[in-house]
Amino acid sequence: MKLRRRVRIGSSIPTASMADIALLLLIFFMSTTIIGSRQGIAVRLPGTTAGERLRVEGMIRVSIGPNGEVAFNDARVPLASVGALLAEKRARRPDLVVALHADARTPYALVGAVLDELKAARAPRVTLATTKRGGM
């Protein structure tokens, strides 16, 4: 008696189009993702009649809004971390000038707290930003 040999058919999953599918999914998810941008805070500066302009290249801007929000170069940060961020920036570039932009409606106690943070970070050059009005 002769036994028949069974022919085994191998099963496989075609993977030739996997790269195409992965690329299409990547494009789909990249095109439908919403990327939020950071918004700065609106600051209305007090006025002055005298003063000089500073160069913007070597300057870091610390803004204090009318509701007490603090922004470090247009990125909102908690008040307690302003000193640490500035100390980190000063370690890389010691000749930095800190420009403090405080809204005219900001309570002075908050401005004093930010100045204390700058002092703790040993910021040697701090300027108070104003808008020029009238005068010369």
Summary of the structure (lengths in Angstrom):
residues: 136
radius of gyration: 29.5
end to end distance: 118.3
largest distance: 118.3
contacts: 287
relative contact order: 0.19
helix: 31%
strand: 18%
